[in-house]
């Protein structure tokens, strides 16, 4: 949400400038006032009134503000070599690179973790003799606690995640998953079309961005109406508005989180899986 009156005014002024004509500008001024009223009604728990006010806001949007305003993320490579992953076993980075005799190797783990009320040192896990066969990666592992065994991982078809199993060790087989971490190349420098949102900048490794100021009020109106619809037990309407928010700003996390919550209410946990995975992917860095 707009955190201050100055920020809210900047968002409104950006939208008015983007409209580029007097008639849409007048409508947008009205929409801005209705947006403030909607937020007040929502904060006071009057969800039906708030939803109607958000609807007035969205009905006033000129077509030129409805186009996607953030550059879509490029496709990931399907290569294991040189990749880095936010992995699940140690909540650390799994980095893969060249090993011996054409194989791959990797490391993860180490550091410390709070378990209960104790701070424990975590072992470092080393992967060796790793063989990549398409989307599958398999090989051996050892750790600094004396454990050893084998592993097998499968990358998904878009190169963003892996799932698999770490076999052996004192605790037996463990499920293992990871989300590919961002690189400067993968983020395209974090640039977005036109006036990019915060989080952009040359050389950035951030996938996630904030909405550009000229559409921030519009983005928030979609999410506000989605929240109201959920409270009013209209999950289908919430899904529609959350989807619209993600189409407007495809790299802003709040929209995907809202979509996941709406899909969960509408169709269950499994329906929300892809949206939650998008949240994790945008946040991984």
C-alpha positions as a Markdown table, in Angstrom:
| # | Residue | x | y | z |
|---|---|---|---|---|
| 1 | Unk | 0.0 | 0.0 | 0.0 |
| 2 | Unk | 1.1 | 3.6 | -0.4 |
| 3 | Unk | 3.0 | 4.3 | 2.8 |
| 4 | Unk | 2.5 | 8.1 | 2.9 |
| 5 | Unk | 0.3 | 10.9 | 1.5 |
| 6 | Unk | 3.3 | 12.0 | -0.6 |
| 7 | Unk | 3.8 | 8.6 | -2.1 |
| 8 | Unk | 0.1 | 8.3 | -2.8 |
| 9 | Unk | 0.1 | 11.7 | -4.5 |
| 10 | Unk | 3.2 | 10.7 | -6.6 |
| 11 | Unk | 1.3 | 7.6 | -7.8 |
| 12 | Unk | -1.7 | 9.6 | -8.7 |
| 13 | Unk | 0.3 | 12.3 | -10.5 |
| 14 | Unk | 2.2 | 9.6 | -12.5 |
| 15 | Unk | -1.1 | 8.1 | -13.6 |
| 16 | Unk | -2.5 | 11.5 | -14.6 |
| 17 | Unk | 0.7 | 12.3 | -16.6 |
| 18 | Unk | 0.4 | 8.9 | -18.3 |
| 19 | Unk | -3.2 | 9.6 | -19.3 |
| 20 | Unk | -2.0 | 12.5 | -21.4 |
| 21 | Unk | -5.4 | 14.2 | -21.9 |
| 22 | Unk | -7.7 | 16.3 | -19.8 |
| 23 | Unk | -10.8 | 14.0 | -19.8 |
| 24 | Unk | -9.0 | 10.9 | -18.5 |
| 25 | Unk | -7.1 | 13.1 | -16.0 |
| 26 | Unk | -10.3 | 14.3 | -14.4 |
| 27 | Unk | -11.6 | 10.7 | -14.2 |
| 28 | Unk | -8.4 | 9.7 | -12.6 |
| 29 | Unk | -8.6 | 12.4 | -9.9 |
| 30 | Unk | -12.0 | 11.0 | -9.0 |
| 31 | Unk | -10.6 | 7.5 | -9.0 |
| 32 | Unk | -7.8 | 8.5 | -6.7 |
| 33 | Unk | -10.4 | 9.9 | -4.2 |
| 34 | Unk | -12.4 | 6.7 | -4.4 |
| 35 | Unk | -9.3 | 4.6 | -3.9 |
| 36 | Unk | -8.6 | 6.5 | -0.6 |
| 37 | Unk | -12.3 | 6.0 | 0.5 |
| 38 | Unk | -12.1 | 2.3 | -0.4 |
| 39 | Unk | -9.0 | 1.8 | 1.8 |
| 40 | Unk | -10.8 | 3.5 | 4.7 |
| 41 | Unk | -13.9 | 1.4 | 4.3 |
| 42 | Unk | -11.7 | -1.8 | 4.1 |
| 43 | Unk | -9.8 | -0.7 | 7.2 |
| 44 | Unk | -13.1 | -0.2 | 9.0 |
| 45 | Unk | -14.2 | -3.7 | 8.1 |
| 46 | Unk | -16.9 | -2.6 | 5.6 |
| 47 | Unk | -15.9 | -4.9 | 2.9 |
| 48 | Unk | -19.0 | -4.7 | 0.7 |
| 49 | Unk | -18.7 | -0.9 | 0.5 |
| 50 | Unk | -15.0 | -1.1 | 0.0 |
| 51 | Unk | -15.4 | -3.6 | -2.9 |
| 52 | Unk | -17.9 | -1.2 | -4.6 |
| 53 | Unk | -15.5 | 1.7 | -4.2 |
| 54 | Unk | -12.6 | -0.3 | -5.6 |
| 55 | Unk | -14.9 | -1.2 | -8.5 |
| 56 | Unk | -15.5 | 2.5 | -9.2 |
| 57 | Unk | -11.7 | 3.0 | -9.2 |
| 58 | Unk | -11.1 | 0.2 | -11.7 |
| 59 | Unk | -13.9 | 1.4 | -13.9 |
| 60 | Unk | -12.1 | 4.8 | -14.3 |
| 61 | Unk | -8.8 | 3.4 | -15.6 |
| 62 | Unk | -7.8 | 4.5 | -19.1 |
| 63 | Unk | -6.8 | 1.7 | -21.4 |
| 64 | Unk | -3.2 | 2.8 | -21.8 |
| 65 | Unk | -2.6 | 2.1 | -18.1 |
| 66 | Unk | -3.8 | -1.5 | -18.3 |
| 67 | Unk | -0.8 | -2.9 | -20.4 |
| 68 | Unk | 1.8 | -5.0 | -18.7 |
| 69 | Unk | 4.4 | -2.7 | -17.2 |
| 70 | Unk | 7.2 | -5.0 | -16.1 |
| 71 | Unk | 9.5 | -6.9 | -18.4 |
| 72 | Unk | 8.9 | -10.7 | -18.2 |
| 73 | Unk | 11.7 | -12.8 | -16.8 |
| 74 | Unk | 13.7 | -14.7 | -19.4 |
| 75 | Unk | 13.7 | -18.4 | -19.7 |
| 76 | Unk | 16.2 | -20.3 | -17.5 |
| 77 | Unk | 18.8 | -22.6 | -18.9 |
| 78 | Unk | 18.3 | -26.3 | -18.3 |
| 79 | Unk | 22.0 | -26.8 | -17.6 |
| 80 | Unk | 23.1 | -27.9 | -14.1 |
| 81 | Unk | 26.7 | -26.7 | -14.5 |
| 82 | Unk | 27.2 | -23.2 | -13.1 |
| 83 | Unk | 23.8 | -23.1 | -11.4 |
| 84 | Unk | 23.0 | -22.0 | -7.8 |
| 85 | Unk | 20.0 | -23.1 | -5.9 |
| 86 | Unk | 18.3 | -22.1 | -2.6 |
| 87 | Unk | 18.1 | -25.7 | -1.3 |
| 88 | Unk | 15.8 | -27.1 | 1.4 |
| 89 | Unk | 17.9 | -29.4 | 3.6 |
| 90 | Unk | 20.1 | -26.7 | 5.1 |
| 91 | Unk | 18.4 | -23.6 | 3.9 |
| 92 | Unk | 21.6 | -22.7 | 2.1 |
| 93 | Unk | 22.9 | -22.2 | -1.4 |
| 94 | Unk | 23.8 | -25.3 | -3.5 |
| 95 | Unk | 26.4 | -24.3 | -6.0 |
| 96 | Unk | 27.3 | -26.6 | -8.8 |
| 97 | Unk | 30.4 | -26.4 | -11.0 |
| 98 | Unk | 33.0 | -28.5 | -12.9 |
| 99 | Unk | 34.3 | -31.5 | -11.0 |
| 100 | Unk | 36.9 | -34.1 | -12.0 |
| 101 | Unk | 37.0 | -36.0 | -15.3 |
| 102 | Unk | 34.1 | -34.1 | -16.8 |
| 103 | Unk | 31.7 | -34.6 | -13.9 |
| 104 | Unk | 30.1 | -32.0 | -11.8 |
| 105 | Unk | 30.6 | -31.2 | -8.1 |
| 106 | Unk | 28.8 | -29.0 | -5.6 |
| 107 | Unk | 28.6 | -27.9 | -2.0 |
| 108 | Unk | 25.9 | -26.6 | 0.4 |
| 109 | Unk | 25.2 | -26.5 | 4.1 |
| 110 | Unk | 27.6 | -25.2 | 6.8 |
| 111 | Unk | 26.9 | -22.3 | 9.0 |
| 112 | Unk | 24.6 | -22.4 | 12.0 |
| 113 | Unk | 20.9 | -22.9 | 12.7 |
| 114 | Unk | 18.6 | -22.3 | 15.7 |
| 115 | Unk | 17.0 | -25.6 | 16.7 |
| 116 | Unk | 14.7 | -25.2 | 19.7 |
| 117 | Unk | 16.7 | -22.9 | 21.9 |
| 118 | Unk | 20.1 | -24.1 | 20.8 |
| 119 | Unk | 22.4 | -22.8 | 18.1 |
| 120 | Unk | 23.8 | -25.8 | 16.2 |
| 121 | Unk | 26.6 | -26.0 | 13.7 |
| 122 | Unk | 25.4 | -27.5 | 10.4 |
| 123 | Unk | 27.6 | -30.0 | 8.4 |
| 124 | Unk | 28.9 | -29.0 | 5.0 |
| 125 | Unk | 27.6 | -31.3 | 2.2 |
| 126 | Unk | 29.8 | -32.0 | -0.8 |
| 127 | Unk | 28.5 | -33.6 | -4.0 |
| 128 | Unk | 30.9 | -35.5 | -6.2 |
| 129 | Unk | 31.0 | -37.7 | -9.3 |
| 130 | Unk | 27.8 | -35.9 | -10.4 |
| 131 | Unk | 26.4 | -37.1 | -13.7 |
| 132 | Unk | 24.0 | -34.8 | -15.5 |
| 133 | Unk | 21.6 | -36.6 | -17.9 |
| 134 | Unk | 19.2 | -34.1 | -19.3 |
| 135 | Unk | 17.1 | -32.8 | -16.4 |
| 136 | Unk | 18.4 | -35.5 | -14.0 |
| 137 | Unk | 21.5 | -35.1 | -11.8 |
| 138 | Unk | 22.8 | -38.0 | -9.7 |
| 139 | Unk | 26.0 | -38.8 | -7.8 |
| 140 | Unk | 27.6 | -39.3 | -4.4 |
| 141 | Unk | 27.7 | -37.1 | -1.3 |
| 142 | Unk | 29.7 | -36.8 | 1.9 |
| 143 | Unk | 29.4 | -34.4 | 4.7 |
| 144 | Unk | 31.7 | -33.1 | 7.5 |
| 145 | Unk | 29.7 | -35.0 | 10.1 |
| 146 | Unk | 30.9 | -38.3 | 8.6 |
| 147 | Unk | 27.8 | -39.1 | 6.6 |
| 148 | Unk | 27.8 | -40.4 | 3.0 |
| 149 | Unk | 25.4 | -41.7 | 0.4 |
| 150 | Unk | 24.0 | -41.0 | -3.0 |
| 151 | Unk | 21.5 | -38.5 | -4.4 |
| 152 | Unk | 19.2 | -38.1 | -7.4 |
| 153 | Unk | 17.6 | -34.8 | -8.5 |
| 154 | Unk | 15.3 | -33.8 | -11.3 |
| 155 | Unk | 15.0 | -30.3 | -12.6 |
| 156 | Unk | 11.6 | -29.2 | -13.7 |
| 157 | Unk | 10.9 | -28.3 | -17.4 |
| 158 | Unk | 11.3 | -24.6 | -16.9 |
| 159 | Unk | 14.6 | -24.8 | -15.1 |
| 160 | Unk | 13.4 | -23.0 | -12.0 |
| 161 | Unk | 13.2 | -25.8 | -9.4 |
| 162 | Unk | 14.5 | -29.3 | -8.6 |
| 163 | Unk | 13.0 | -32.1 | -6.6 |
| 164 | Unk | 14.8 | -35.3 | -5.5 |
| 165 | Unk | 16.2 | -37.4 | -2.7 |
| 166 | Unk | 19.3 | -37.6 | -0.6 |
| 167 | Unk | 19.9 | -41.2 | 0.1 |
| 168 | Unk | 21.8 | -42.8 | 3.0 |
| 169 | Unk | 23.2 | -41.2 | 6.2 |
| 170 | Unk | 22.2 | -41.7 | 9.8 |
| 171 | Unk | 18.7 | -40.3 | 9.2 |
| 172 | Unk | 17.9 | -42.3 | 6.1 |
| 173 | Unk | 16.5 | -41.0 | 2.8 |
| 174 | Unk | 15.4 | -37.3 | 2.8 |
| 175 | Unk | 13.4 | -35.4 | 0.2 |
| 176 | Unk | 15.4 | -32.5 | -1.3 |
| 177 | Unk | 14.2 | -29.5 | -3.3 |
| 178 | Unk | 15.5 | -26.2 | -4.5 |
| 179 | Unk | 14.7 | -23.0 | -6.3 |
| 180 | Unk | 17.2 | -21.6 | -8.8 |
| 181 | Unk | 18.8 | -18.4 | -7.5 |
| 182 | Unk | 18.9 | -15.2 | -9.5 |
| 183 | Unk | 21.9 | -14.0 | -11.5 |
| 184 | Unk | 22.5 | -10.6 | -13.1 |
| 185 | Unk | 22.0 | -12.1 | -16.5 |
| 186 | Unk | 18.8 | -13.8 | -15.5 |
| 187 | Unk | 17.4 | -10.6 | -14.1 |
| 188 | Unk | 18.2 | -8.6 | -17.3 |
| 189 | Unk | 19.6 | -6.0 | -15.0 |
| 190 | Unk | 16.2 | -5.8 | -13.2 |
| 191 | Unk | 14.9 | -3.4 | -15.9 |
| 192 | Unk | 11.2 | -2.9 | -16.5 |
| 193 | Unk | 9.4 | -1.1 | -19.3 |
| 194 | Unk | 9.0 | 2.6 | -19.0 |
| 195 | Unk | 9.4 | 3.9 | -15.5 |
| 196 | Unk | 10.4 | 0.8 | -13.7 |
| 197 | Unk | 9.5 | 0.0 | -10.1 |
| 198 | Unk | 11.9 | 0.0 | -7.2 |
| 199 | Unk | 14.3 | -2.9 | -7.3 |
| 200 | Unk | 15.4 | -2.1 | -10.8 |
| 201 | Unk | 18.9 | -1.1 | -11.8 |
| 202 | Unk | 21.8 | -2.1 | -13.9 |
| 203 | Unk | 23.5 | -5.3 | -12.7 |
| 204 | Unk | 20.7 | -6.1 | -10.2 |
| 205 | Unk | 20.2 | -9.8 | -9.3 |
| 206 | Unk | 16.6 | -9.1 | -8.1 |
| 207 | Unk | 13.8 | -10.8 | -9.9 |
| 208 | Unk | 11.1 | -9.1 | -7.8 |
| 209 | Unk | 10.2 | -5.5 | -8.4 |
| 210 | Unk | 7.8 | -3.0 | -6.9 |
| 211 | Unk | 5.0 | -1.6 | -9.2 |
| 212 | Unk | 6.0 | 1.5 | -11.1 |
| 213 | Unk | 4.5 | 4.6 | -9.4 |
| 214 | Unk | 2.2 | 5.5 | -12.3 |
| 215 | Unk | 0.2 | 2.2 | -11.8 |
| 216 | Unk | 0.8 | 1.5 | -8.1 |
| 217 | Unk | -2.7 | 2.8 | -7.2 |
| 218 | Unk | -4.2 | 0.6 | -9.9 |
| 219 | Unk | -2.3 | -2.5 | -8.7 |
| 220 | Unk | -3.4 | -1.8 | -5.1 |
| 221 | Unk | -7.0 | -1.4 | -6.2 |
| 222 | Unk | -7.0 | -4.9 | -7.8 |
| 223 | Unk | -5.5 | -6.4 | -4.7 |
| 224 | Unk | -7.9 | -4.5 | -2.4 |
| 225 | Unk | -10.9 | -5.7 | -4.3 |
| 226 | Unk | -9.5 | -9.2 | -4.2 |
| 227 | Unk | -9.1 | -9.1 | -0.4 |
| 228 | Unk | -12.7 | -7.8 | -0.1 |
| 229 | Unk | -14.0 | -10.6 | -2.3 |
| 230 | Unk | -12.3 | -13.2 | -0.2 |
| 231 | Unk | -13.9 | -11.9 | 3.0 |
| 232 | Unk | -17.3 | -11.8 | 1.2 |
| 233 | Unk | -16.8 | -15.5 | 0.2 |
| 234 | Unk | -16.5 | -14.7 | -3.5 |
| 235 | Unk | -13.2 | -16.5 | -4.3 |
| 236 | Unk | -13.8 | -16.6 | -8.0 |
| 237 | Unk | -13.9 | -12.8 | -8.1 |
| 238 | Unk | -10.8 | -12.6 | -6.0 |
| 239 | Unk | -8.9 | -15.0 | -8.4 |
| 240 | Unk | -9.9 | -12.7 | -11.3 |
| 241 | Unk | -8.6 | -9.5 | -9.7 |
| 242 | Unk | -5.4 | -11.2 | -8.4 |
| 243 | Unk | -4.7 | -12.5 | -11.9 |
| 244 | Unk | -5.2 | -9.0 | -13.3 |
| 245 | Unk | -2.7 | -7.7 | -10.8 |
| 246 | Unk | -0.1 | -10.3 | -11.8 |
| 247 | Unk | -0.7 | -9.5 | -15.5 |
| 248 | Unk | -0.1 | -5.8 | -14.8 |
| 249 | Unk | 3.0 | -6.3 | -12.7 |
| 250 | Unk | 4.3 | -9.8 | -13.3 |
| 251 | Unk | 7.4 | -9.4 | -11.1 |
| 252 | Unk | 5.7 | -8.0 | -8.0 |
| 253 | Unk | 5.3 | -10.6 | -5.2 |
| 254 | Unk | 2.2 | -9.3 | -3.6 |
| 255 | Unk | 0.0 | -10.2 | -6.6 |
| 256 | Unk | 1.2 | -13.7 | -6.8 |
| 257 | Unk | 0.7 | -14.2 | -3.0 |
| 258 | Unk | -2.8 | -12.8 | -3.4 |
| 259 | Unk | -3.5 | -15.2 | -6.3 |
| 260 | Unk | -2.2 | -18.1 | -4.3 |
| 261 | Unk | -4.5 | -17.3 | -1.4 |
| 262 | Unk | -7.5 | -16.8 | -3.7 |
| 263 | Unk | -6.9 | -20.1 | -5.6 |
| 264 | Unk | -6.5 | -21.9 | -2.3 |
| 265 | Unk | -9.9 | -20.6 | -1.2 |
| 266 | Unk | -11.5 | -21.3 | -4.6 |
| 267 | Unk | -10.1 | -24.7 | -5.5 |
| 268 | Unk | -7.8 | -26.0 | -2.7 |
| 269 | Unk | -4.1 | -26.1 | -1.9 |
| 270 | Unk | -3.1 | -27.9 | -5.1 |
| 271 | Unk | -4.6 | -25.2 | -7.3 |
| 272 | Unk | -2.4 | -22.6 | -5.5 |
| 273 | Unk | 0.8 | -24.5 | -6.0 |
| 274 | Unk | 2.1 | -22.7 | -9.1 |
| 275 | Unk | 1.3 | -19.3 | -7.7 |
| 276 | Unk | 3.3 | -20.1 | -4.5 |
| 277 | Unk | 6.1 | -21.4 | -6.6 |
| 278 | Unk | 6.2 | -18.1 | -8.5 |
| 279 | Unk | 6.4 | -16.3 | -5.1 |
| 280 | Unk | 9.4 | -18.5 | -4.1 |
| 281 | Unk | 11.1 | -18.0 | -7.5 |
| 282 | Unk | 10.7 | -14.2 | -7.4 |
| 283 | Unk | 12.1 | -14.0 | -3.9 |
| 284 | Unk | 15.1 | -16.3 | -4.5 |
| 285 | Unk | 18.3 | -14.3 | -4.8 |
